[in-house]
Amino acid sequence: MQAEPPRLPGADMLADMRRLPLGTARGFLAFLRDEHSHFFLLSAVVGLCAGGVALGVRWVSESITHLVYGSGNDLLDAVRTASPWLRLFVPAAGGVIAGLIVQYTMRGGSGGGGMAGIMEAVTLRRGLVSVRRALVTAFASVISMATGGSVGREGPIVQLSSALGSRLGRFFELTDQRLRVLVAAGAGAGIAAAYNTPIAGTLFVLEVVAGSFSTDLIGPTVVAAVVATVLVRVVVWEGPIYDVPEFILRTPQELIAYALLGLATGLASVIFIGALRAGERGFSQLDMPRWARAGTGGLLVGVLALWLPEVTGNGYETLVDILNERIGLATLVLLLGAKILATTFSVTSGSPGGVFTPTLFIGAAVGGSLGGAIHHFFPDTTASVASYALVGMGALIAATTHAPMTATVLVAELTGDYVVVLPLLLACGIAATVTHRVDSVYTHELRRRGISWEGSLEQRIVHSTRARDLMRTDVPLLKATTPFEEVVRLFTTTRVPTLYVGDEQGNLTGAIELHAVKNILAVQELSNLLIAEDLAEPARSVPADASLAAVNEKLWFIDTGEVAVVEDGPGSRFLGVVTRRDLLGFLDREILRRNLLLGEVRWRDGVESGTDPVELPEGYRLQSVRVPPVLVGQSLAQAEIRSRHGLNVIVVERIDTNGKKDYHAPQPDYILSKSDSLLVVGATDDVETFAKLK
């Protein structure tokens, strides 16, 4: 009897798949091939990265704390058992080291942008976040926190998670829109992993990072947040990170007390944000390098820690004590003021780090202090201190971030108690209303950079993009003595509607419009006597720093369809022009997300680099496309891309083993590899068909 041949591994699974209904099998295979499915898989990978980052930051932080203090189960325990000299100087040393790392490893000593930088990347910088800068900032932040600096752990987690999302998206050459979504998903997954709160992590992205409840954001962010949370729960937490007593709302009338708490946290938020701004001004006026300022801030935290060690670190351990009513009312009031000072000293002196967890601490102290006083006078009709501390946490987050929904869901997830939602939502809404005219802790930093964050996402893009970002620089500036004949020649040989006149220093002195020249052409006697200065009228211009909203207002009153751009500040040095077409092309690309009307060409000639917008015919697209697998190994001549697919190859981009990009002219004998991308131009349908070739 002949023996059966051995079964191949996976044969049973293949057999089972064959028995599936034909429609089900085809649907599954279509799911695997679909580009949207690939993007959701990338979102899951970002979630894994965020969970790994959260676990890594936690481990590194605890290791550094144990190394520098030598004892203690956590930071607070270590500081309490340390000698006064360690309490005083370890935070100072941590500040010095963090300041040195940032100052000497990044250009200009920048801190890498923090949460404000991520918000800017998602809305304005096409999702570009540097992994190197994020790593440096994260490491410096962990050192500051682990040695006693009053900063939050969520800062490095969110920034590094977003940077990894950006790096992953660029590696797979995603579109700008999807790259932005992946960065936002990294931020949401970072918050979810840091606090074990997947829903709040998603809402944080929608309310704070992007400021938009776009459906494009929700799906990928949910996937990343869930994956990150699952990973952290498997390793660290199985339930809420704060173990607190059950929340009790004794009577409906007690909502009045929670409304008062909303007002109190709103006022506390104004004081806290005011302290942060005062700290920025104070430390910026110190004539010393960043590392010395950061060390000074750490030393001031050390001074506070001599009497109140609870102000050190992100405050997690003390927050648990507050929520479990293990701290007296008098001490709680002292901790409220001391934590505001400690956080101000750490954050504004130059030590990078988040303020989210310190804000939870301060909010709990506000709520506990007010709740303790209310409960003292109305013990039978009001809940305990813990309930008010819990609501205070969320209310202060809502006030400082202008995100009441995120704050409400965050506290509910942190505690696992749904009963808290009603008074929490009331207090968060009131607190956010009190501070709606005050910049949040994140938008204040953006405003310092000249970025407007009011209104919808589209309005923020228009108000934050500057004339210099859109202007054409290849516009000649005529001398005042230019003859009339030369002016006529320029108008008749080019398509420009306006010529600009300047002095010897390059300052704009006037503009010549085409209709002014047409009136003089018939008078031969005048044409022989006139020069450019005689023809010029006062030019309407905008400074280079003007927003596109201001540019649009100026263009409305100019019939020629373009406005001159001059240098900011004293003088009016001519820089270029912004045309109405450039503005419409920008709106098409950034607001409508179509990128069909204009392509951007970046010149790399070794002498001067820049960008110029190139107008494409209607129905055509300029796009970078990865070489289809079917063409790998063929030469450009053999591929016959133009004759078979109707596309013209402009540039070949190759990425070497070190990740460096090289650009090649499309020579016929160039052999295509799987790491190449082709910049092609052609009809939109042809480009999309070519990009889907297998």
C-alpha atoms as one frame of an Amber mdcrd trajectory, in Angstrom:
protein
   0.000   0.000   0.000   1.463   3.325  -1.073   2.190   5.745   1.782   0.553
   9.171   1.781   2.889  12.016   0.843   3.772  14.304   3.754   1.431  17.268
   4.151   2.990  20.680   3.689   2.908  23.154   6.608  -0.202  25.282   6.353
  -1.986  22.810   4.063  -4.896  22.493   6.490  -5.318  26.265   6.603  -5.245
  26.461   2.794  -7.819  23.722   2.594 -10.041  25.575   5.042  -9.710  28.737
   2.969 -10.752  26.820  -0.143 -13.911  25.714   1.658 -14.839  29.316   2.445
 -17.607  30.825   0.343 -16.118  32.288  -2.800 -17.259  35.815  -1.904 -15.691
  35.591   1.575 -12.325  34.432   0.233 -12.258  37.115  -2.405 -13.214  39.728
   0.163 -10.375  38.656   2.455  -7.833  38.784  -0.371  -9.163  42.158  -1.465
  -8.723  43.397   2.119  -5.073  42.327   2.088  -4.448  44.111  -1.223  -6.343
  47.296  -0.370  -4.162  50.349   0.341  -6.532  51.493   3.091  -5.976  48.189
   4.873  -2.229  48.691   4.604  -2.599  52.112   6.196  -4.570  50.700   9.117
  -1.860  48.081   9.598   0.672  50.919   9.744  -1.521  52.592  12.358  -1.335
  49.412  14.422   2.450  49.406  14.079   2.499  53.001  15.345   0.439  51.822
  18.329   2.984  49.086  19.046   5.762  51.685  18.854   3.903  53.988  21.259
   3.321  51.159  23.733   6.979  50.197  23.534   8.041  53.811  24.042   5.798
  54.130  27.122   7.263  50.983  28.652  10.795  52.078  27.778  10.377  55.544
  29.272   8.955  54.030  32.443  11.856  51.562  32.803  14.591  54.117  32.040
  13.049  56.637  34.442  12.843  54.144  37.310  16.397  52.935  36.622  17.832
  56.461  36.738  15.943  57.233  39.956  17.317  54.111  41.625  20.821  54.915
  40.359  20.998  58.510  41.628  19.141  58.081  44.927  20.193  54.513  45.665
  17.009  53.550  47.509  13.243  53.796  47.509  10.469  51.938  45.705   9.534
  55.008  43.669  10.705  58.599  43.191   8.745  60.063  46.100   9.921  57.329
  48.456  13.504  57.839  47.265  13.373  61.607  47.831  11.771  61.239  51.256
  14.511  58.870  52.451  17.362  60.835  50.840  19.616  63.206  52.732  18.919
  66.958  52.533  21.951  67.415  50.277  20.629  64.874  47.769  17.178  66.467
  47.870  18.730  69.831  47.103  21.340  69.037  44.474  20.109  65.972  42.563
  17.289  67.946  40.822  19.846  70.666  40.023  22.256  68.126  38.540  19.431
  66.590  36.528  18.529  70.018  35.147  22.151  70.701  34.183  22.481  67.359
  32.367  19.147  67.787  30.563  20.092  71.328  29.525  23.514  70.185  28.273
  21.986  67.374  26.223  19.543  69.696  24.496  21.965  72.587  24.050  24.839
  70.627  22.517  23.036  67.988  20.478  20.497  70.139  18.620  20.989  73.262
  16.582  20.300  76.377  18.586  19.525  74.365  21.665  15.927  73.993  20.665
  13.766  71.722  22.605  12.302  69.988  19.618   8.885  71.556  19.726   7.100
  69.415  22.354   3.336  69.095  22.019   3.133  72.432  20.219   5.592  71.125
  17.622   3.447  68.047  17.016   0.344  70.206  16.604   2.226  72.321  14.081
   3.472  69.233  12.217  -0.024  67.772  11.915  -1.609  70.939  10.538   1.170
  72.923   8.870   4.419  70.987   8.401   3.026  68.044   6.443   3.677  65.589
   9.250   7.450  66.055   9.479   8.754  65.239  12.972  12.435  64.465  13.487
  13.161  61.179  15.284  16.606  62.424  16.297  15.256  65.577  17.908  12.512
  63.583  19.611  15.021  61.067  21.004  17.271  63.797  22.356  14.372  65.701
  23.916  12.834  62.526  25.355  16.076  61.415  26.985  16.678  64.857  28.471
  13.102  64.944  29.757  13.399  61.518  31.387  16.614  62.572  33.149  14.955
  65.730  34.445  11.894  63.852  35.729  13.828  60.894  37.199  16.070  63.214
  39.213  13.148  65.185  40.668  12.196  67.767  38.049   8.482  68.575  38.080
   7.667  67.460  34.534   5.360  64.813  33.121   6.213  61.453  31.608   3.703
  61.908  28.801   5.815  64.567  27.060   8.636  62.296  25.834   6.204  59.431
  25.171   3.941  61.487  22.909   6.764  63.235  21.064   8.739  60.074  20.382
   5.608  58.128  19.358   4.666  60.875  16.891   8.205  61.001  15.516   8.202
  57.242  14.922   4.862  57.589  13.140   6.371  60.292  10.944   9.446  58.169
  10.210   7.316  55.134   9.360   5.111  57.157   7.032   8.091  58.650   5.221
   9.698  55.216   4.865   6.595  53.937   3.076   6.321  57.239   1.142   2.793
  58.037   2.246   1.032  61.123   0.985   1.288  64.280   3.082  -2.275  63.834
   4.294  -1.704  60.271   5.494   1.631  61.209   7.002  -0.127  63.845   9.094
  -2.712  61.297  10.219   0.014  58.837  11.243   1.758  61.526  13.324  -1.541
  62.383  15.006  -2.205  58.688  15.638   1.209  58.456  17.293   0.285  61.304
  19.633  -3.031  59.690  20.541  -1.389  56.312  21.097   1.231  57.993  23.297
  -1.427  59.512  25.568  -3.323  56.211  25.614  -0.184  54.273  26.570   0.920
  56.806  29.186  -2.414  56.811  31.046  -4.090  53.551  30.000  -6.867  55.603
  28.352  -7.532  54.706  24.684 -10.711  56.792  24.318  -9.141  59.880  25.900
  -6.063  59.392  23.717  -8.237  59.505  20.618 -10.183  62.533  21.835  -6.920
  64.293  22.694  -5.910  64.108  19.045  -9.265  65.346  17.801  -9.691  68.162
  20.344  -6.112  69.310  20.981  -3.594  68.099  18.394  -5.646  68.523  15.217
  -8.573  70.551  16.512 -10.767  68.712  14.034 -13.166  65.766  14.307 -12.282
  64.576  10.816 -13.299  61.025   9.956  -9.876  60.538   8.347  -8.308  60.895
  11.793 -10.679  58.846  13.917 -10.130  55.349  12.513  -6.306  55.235  12.453
  -6.049  56.993  15.821  -8.447  54.509  17.442  -6.453  51.578  16.055  -3.130
  52.984  17.289  -4.537  53.907  20.713  -6.103  50.485  21.265  -2.953  48.591
  20.243  -0.755  50.776  22.471  -3.095  50.361  25.434  -3.298  46.586  25.042
   0.487  46.288  24.997   0.893  48.406  28.143  -1.939  46.575  29.935  -0.347
  43.205  29.209   2.977  44.318  30.701   2.040  46.805  33.459  -1.621  47.630
  34.151  -4.683  45.462  34.048  -7.078  48.174  35.200  -7.210  51.929  35.869
  -3.875  53.408  36.963  -5.473  55.269  39.897  -7.048  53.070  42.567  -9.554
  55.416  44.207 -12.641  55.032  46.402 -16.019  54.834  44.731 -17.325  58.222
  43.583 -20.617  59.252  45.209 -22.940  62.101  44.237 -24.964  62.462  47.446
 -27.677  64.846  46.242 -28.523  66.661  42.990 -27.960  69.946  44.876 -24.307
  68.984  45.228 -23.876  69.859  41.532 -23.811  73.495  42.694 -20.615  72.730
  44.597 -19.094  71.132  41.501 -20.047  74.184  39.458 -18.143  76.294  42.005
 -15.229  73.894  41.584 -15.342  74.551  37.838 -15.005  78.282  38.499 -12.189
  77.682  40.989 -10.186  75.490  38.623 -10.695  78.017  35.836  -9.157  80.727
  38.027  -6.391  78.329  39.137  -5.641  77.655  35.477  -5.210  81.370  34.815
  -2.798  81.585  37.753  -0.890  78.482  36.604  -0.543  79.644  32.995   0.393
  83.128  34.233   3.103  81.584  36.409   4.479  79.659  33.417   4.656  82.834
  31.325   6.280  84.769  34.160   8.818  81.968  34.504   9.589  82.120  30.771
  10.216  85.852  30.974  12.286  85.565  34.137  14.589  82.759  32.993  15.002
  84.264  29.496  16.401  87.413  31.090  19.154  85.478  32.877  22.458  85.958
  31.060  23.547  82.321  31.201  23.557  79.268  28.890  20.590  76.914  28.767
  22.235  74.242  30.916  22.884  76.782  33.677  19.272  78.011  33.571  17.988
  74.439  33.710  20.290  73.746  36.644  18.995  76.846  38.420  15.415  75.668
  37.915  16.326  72.247  39.304  18.013  73.850  42.309  14.854  75.832  43.085
  12.838  72.599  42.922  15.381  71.090  45.325  14.838  73.947  47.760  11.095
  73.231  47.775  11.789  69.506  48.158  13.659  70.116  51.418  10.296  70.763
  53.080   7.845  69.234  50.593   9.368  66.253  48.742   5.936  65.621  47.156
   6.588  68.380  44.578   9.286  66.336  42.819   8.703  64.292  39.673   5.427
  64.042  37.823   3.505  63.670  41.111   1.858  60.284  40.477   2.491  58.911
  43.969   1.240  62.056  45.724  -1.803  62.171  43.454  -2.730  58.673  44.604
  -2.385  59.841  48.223  -4.660  62.840  47.557  -7.324  60.663  45.932  -7.221
  58.277  48.882  -7.406  61.144  51.427  -4.035  60.457  53.005  -3.027  64.155
  52.987  -4.431  66.771  55.373  -6.174  69.911  54.197  -3.422  72.313  55.348
  -0.711  70.278  53.625  -2.857  70.077  50.501  -3.082  73.872  50.284   0.705
  74.132  50.669   1.248  71.500  47.979  -1.043  73.410  45.600   1.180  76.494
  45.602   4.439  74.531  45.807   3.611  72.304  42.821   2.745  75.329  40.657
   6.134  76.836  41.551   8.039  73.573  41.034   6.462  72.958  37.634   7.170
  76.549  36.600  10.817  76.274  37.681  11.326  72.999  35.796   9.434  73.680
  32.572  10.445  77.306  31.955  14.097  77.019  32.951  15.007  74.779  30.026
  14.287  71.195  31.105  12.058  69.614  28.445   9.038  67.636  29.579   5.258
  67.492  29.708   2.919  69.400  32.001  -0.051  67.033  31.718   0.542  64.962
  34.870   1.636  67.957  36.989  -1.610  69.603  35.878  -3.572  66.591  37.154
  -1.743  66.979  40.480  -2.550  70.698  40.737  -6.179  70.078  39.771  -6.526
  67.406  42.446  -5.040  69.822  45.010  -7.520  72.551  43.994 -10.447  70.149
  44.119  -9.321  68.571  47.383  -8.811  71.945  49.073 -12.184  73.324  48.006
 -13.939  70.005  48.629 -12.439  69.765  52.088 -13.749  73.214  52.976 -17.234
  72.483  51.571 -17.418  69.117  53.307 -16.430  70.757  56.617 -19.492  73.022
  56.508 -21.915  70.549  54.856 -20.792  67.083  55.968 -24.160  65.380  55.499
 -24.974  66.596  51.996 -21.573  66.583  50.272 -19.102  63.880  49.301 -15.604
  63.455  50.669 -12.404  65.223  49.611 -11.511  62.428  47.166 -14.562  63.077
  44.968 -13.760  66.767  44.607 -10.087  66.034  43.975 -11.112  63.655  41.212
 -13.305  66.240  39.493 -10.654  68.920  40.023  -8.136  66.829  38.049 -10.305
  66.851  34.958 -11.486  70.439  35.348  -7.954  71.840  35.426  -6.965  69.752
  32.387 -10.025  71.135  30.573  -9.093  74.701  31.546  -5.411  74.482  30.576
  -5.898  72.572  27.293  -9.347  73.908  26.238 -10.430  70.276  25.781 -13.394
  69.556  28.116 -14.448  66.324  26.388 -10.946  64.876  26.558 -10.662  65.838
  30.230 -14.013  64.273  31.107 -13.295  60.974  29.400  -9.711  60.924  30.686
 -10.709  61.034  34.354 -13.512  58.507  33.820 -11.014  56.115  32.204  -8.302
  56.828  34.770 -10.626  55.746  37.579 -12.962  53.349  35.815 -15.914  55.084
  37.467 -18.731  56.286  35.198 -20.757  57.952  37.984 -18.227  60.803  38.026
 -19.122  61.860  34.477 -22.090  64.129  35.305 -20.383  66.480  37.824 -17.121
  66.156  35.890 -18.685  67.277  32.621 -20.271  70.258  34.374 -17.046  71.351
  36.058 -14.946  70.820  32.899 -17.353  72.840  30.774 -17.380  75.753  33.231
 -13.589  75.678  33.686 -12.972  75.680  29.906 -15.449  78.557  29.488 -13.663
  80.630  32.137 -10.353  80.320  30.249 -11.580  80.407  26.651 -10.004  83.854
  26.116  -6.665  82.708  27.540  -4.211  80.735  25.408  -3.894  77.105  26.441
  -0.548  75.707  27.587   0.019  74.502  24.006  -1.390  77.340  21.885   0.657
  79.868  23.854   3.841  78.283  22.504   2.405  78.275  18.983   1.507  81.943
  19.244   5.081  82.699  20.290   6.156  81.160  16.983   3.730  83.373  15.080
   1.185  80.584  14.448  -2.492  81.330  14.837  -4.635  78.546  16.314  -8.096
  80.118  16.222 -11.005  78.824  14.186 -11.265  75.662  12.107  -8.352  73.649
  10.752  -8.638  75.416   7.408  -8.660  78.844   9.054  -5.548  77.979  11.061
  -3.709  76.937   7.908  -4.603  80.177   6.138  -3.746  82.388   9.114  -0.483
  80.586   9.909   0.989  80.324   6.404   3.025  83.373   5.462   3.541  85.292
   2.248   7.189  84.190   2.198   6.018  80.563   1.990   4.180  81.203  -1.264
   6.008  84.044  -3.011   7.797  83.809  -6.352  11.355  85.091  -6.094  12.334
  85.098  -9.784  10.785  88.549 -10.378  13.097  91.273 -11.763  13.376  94.659
 -10.063  13.923  97.407 -12.622  16.192 100.353 -12.038  14.527 103.742 -11.921
  16.449 104.787 -15.061  15.289 101.859 -17.211  14.273 103.266 -20.661  10.688
 103.133 -21.837  11.650 100.844 -24.732  12.963  98.219 -22.290   9.752  98.419
 -20.288   7.734  97.819 -23.466   9.993  94.910 -24.458   9.502  93.199 -21.118
   5.721  93.543 -21.311   5.578  92.231 -24.898   7.972  89.285 -24.431   6.653
  88.027 -21.082   3.243  87.442 -19.525   3.802  89.601 -16.456   0.964  92.080
 -15.697   3.175  94.316 -13.547   6.808  95.419 -13.487   8.424  96.580 -10.267
  10.849  99.469  -9.846  13.432  99.817  -7.075  16.418 101.818  -5.925  20.060
 100.774  -5.762  19.574  99.174  -2.338  16.841  96.882  -3.704  13.979  98.713
  -1.999  10.646  98.753  -3.790   9.761 102.261  -4.967   6.871 101.676  -7.357
   5.084  99.455  -9.856   4.264  99.793 -13.562   1.008  98.238 -14.744   0.453
  97.213 -18.350  -2.518  99.530 -18.986  -0.371 102.560 -18.069   2.072 101.699
 -20.863  -0.654 101.130 -23.458  -1.868 104.714 -23.104   1.577 106.093 -23.916
   2.436 103.891 -26.903   0.455 106.101 -29.285   2.405 109.230 -28.266   5.834
 108.748 -29.883   7.282 112.003 -28.507   6.686 110.942 -24.888   7.968 107.401
 -25.337  11.442 108.670 -26.199  11.668 110.758 -23.022  10.195 108.523 -20.352
  11.991 106.153 -17.998  10.671 103.582 -15.529  10.587 106.071 -12.667   8.157
 108.289 -14.637   5.765 105.390 -15.254   5.753 103.907 -11.758   2.859 104.316
  -9.355   3.001 103.615  -5.595   3.128  99.840  -5.217   0.767  97.938  -2.954
   2.703  95.361  -0.983   2.584  93.023   1.994   5.387  92.139   4.429   6.925
  88.695   4.108   5.454  87.743   7.483   1.875  88.585   6.426  -0.601  85.708
   6.686  -2.377  84.398   3.615  -5.564  85.922   4.995  -3.898  89.360   4.790
  -2.524  88.560   1.333  -5.991  87.577   0.139  -7.464  90.850   1.433  -4.792
  92.818  -0.417  -5.287  90.850  -3.664  -9.013  91.598  -3.571  -8.298  95.246
  -4.399  -5.615  94.604  -7.049  -6.858  93.954 -10.589  -3.529  92.582 -11.846
  -3.817  89.512  -9.643  -0.496  89.777  -7.811   0.932  91.645  -4.845   4.539
  92.549  -4.066   6.246  91.074  -0.999   8.755  93.186   0.904  11.061  92.516
   3.831   9.674  92.876   7.325  10.819  95.743   9.506  12.267  99.097   8.472
  12.793  99.648   4.748  10.975  97.868   1.975  13.478  95.553   0.271  11.741
  93.771  -2.591  11.575  89.974  -2.192   9.078  88.746  -4.777   5.365  88.501
  -5.505   2.395  86.355  -4.527  -0.093  85.805  -7.330  -3.756  84.977  -7.107
  -3.053  81.710  -8.929  -0.419  80.745  -6.366  -2.919  81.393  -3.604  -5.648
  79.333  -5.293  -3.190  76.514  -5.928  -2.192  76.498  -2.264  -5.831  76.365
  -1.162  -6.469  73.511  -3.585  -3.505  71.541  -2.236  -3.765  72.271   1.502
  -7.489  72.854   2.074  -9.147  70.686  -0.585  -6.260  68.154  -0.352  -6.365
  67.571  -4.109  -2.861  68.636  -5.218  -4.037  68.694  -8.827  -3.576  72.261
 -10.008   0.010  72.911  -8.986   3.144  70.831  -8.695   6.167  71.987  -6.755
   9.620  71.726  -8.349  12.643  71.897  -6.039  15.852  72.932  -7.781  19.141
  71.342  -6.672  21.812  72.833  -8.901  24.529  73.094  -6.241  24.488  76.894
  -6.369  21.127  78.011  -5.109  18.189  75.917  -4.051  14.581  76.913  -3.897
  11.067  75.953  -4.939   8.935  77.123  -7.813   5.287  76.289  -8.442   4.645
  74.806 -11.876   1.156  75.044 -13.311  -0.190  71.810 -14.777  -2.917  71.437
 -17.376  -6.351  70.581 -16.111  -6.680  66.852 -15.435  -2.925  66.286 -15.063
  -0.858  65.412 -11.997   2.791  65.500 -10.922   3.439  62.652  -8.480   6.211
  60.482  -7.046   5.428  56.780  -7.571   7.356  53.732  -6.292   8.627  51.579
  -9.196   6.040  48.812  -9.778   7.414  45.287  -9.146   6.765  44.298 -12.758
   9.314  46.892 -13.955  12.112  46.095 -11.471  15.274  45.042 -13.325  14.258
  46.684 -16.595  15.874  49.758 -18.081  13.790  52.872 -18.630  13.909  52.179
 -22.355  12.591  48.630 -21.870   9.874  49.815 -19.469   8.393  52.075 -22.202
   6.595  54.115 -19.575   5.659  56.892 -21.972   4.311  54.725 -24.806   2.584
  52.110 -22.614   1.329  54.237 -19.751   1.188  57.778 -21.152   3.536  59.208
 -18.500   6.700  61.273 -18.689   9.447  60.489 -16.168  11.000  63.681 -14.800
  13.377  62.370 -12.114  14.436  58.997 -10.693  14.878  58.936  -6.913  16.967
  56.147  -5.362  17.430  55.433  -1.636  20.749  53.765  -0.781  21.392  51.337
   2.109  22.085  54.250   4.484  18.724  55.849   3.761  20.260  58.674   1.691
  18.326  59.865  -1.335  20.040  60.318  -4.703  18.420  61.838  -7.754  19.134
  60.768 -11.323  18.175  62.050 -14.739  15.921  59.550 -16.572  18.530  58.048
 -18.932  17.285  55.247 -21.259  19.838  52.722 -19.939  19.045  53.384 -16.250
  18.140  50.070 -14.551  15.127  50.332 -12.243  15.335  48.828  -8.744  12.707
  48.183  -6.073  14.066  51.072  -3.960  13.499  53.610  -6.759  10.700  56.119
  -7.069   9.774  57.915 -10.277   8.569  61.488 -10.448   6.054  61.289 -13.286
   3.661  63.714 -14.909   0.594  62.764 -16.866  -3.177  62.474 -16.851  -4.568
  61.821 -13.378  -6.153  58.484 -14.387  -2.908  57.292 -15.978  -0.875  58.180
 -12.888  -3.294  56.338 -10.591  -3.314  53.258 -12.863   0.490  53.191 -13.020
   0.782  53.487  -9.219  -1.378  50.358  -8.782   0.692  48.121 -11.069   1.916
  44.949  -9.371
